[in-house]
C-alpha cells in the first residue's frame, strides 16, 4: 500500500501534538510514502512557528527538520 500524506501528518509525527501517536501509526502502515512538493515546505514553516511560540525547543526543531 502506498500512502499519500499531507504536511499535518508529518508535523505531528515529528513534533509533540495530540495527533502524534496516530500519525506515527499511519506512517507505520506502509513502507512507501508519497508527498507533494508543498509538503517539503509546509512542515518546515509549522516547525519554525512552534519554535517561535516556544512550543518546541530549537534543538528539537532542528532534529525534526
N, C-alpha and C positions, 0 to 999 in steps of 0.2 A: 504494500500500500504506500502511495506517495501522499504526503501532506503538503498542502499549500497554506503557509502561515502568514499572518499579518504581524505587524510590529508589536501589538499589545501582548501577544503570546510570548514573544521573545523577551520583551522588557520584564514581564512577570517571571520568566524563567531565570533571568539573571539579576534580579533585584527583589528585595523583600516586599511582597504585596499579598493581599488576601487571596489572590488568584495564583500565587506562585506554585503551590503543590499541584494544582490542576494543570498548569502549564507544563510542568515537568512530566506529568503523566502523559499529556498529549504528545510531547516530544519523544517519549519512550515508545510510542506506538509504531513508529516507522523509522528505518534507518535512512530513508530518503525524504528530504525536505526541499520544497521549492519556495522561494520568496521573490517578491518583485524588487525592482531597483530602488523603489522608495523605501523598502524595508531596510535598506542599508542605512539610510539617513534618519528615519523616524526614531528608532531606538536610541540612537546617539543623542538626539535632541532631548528625548524624555529622560535619559540618564543624567545628562548635564543639568537639566531643570531640577531633578531630585537633589543633586549636589548643591545647587544654588539655594534651594529651600532648606537645606540642612537635613533632608530626609534620608540621605545616604552619604557616607563619608567619601571623600575624593579618592582614597585608595581603593575602595570597593568599586567605585565608578570606573576607575582606570582598569581594574581587573575585568569587569564586565565588558568594557569596550574591547 
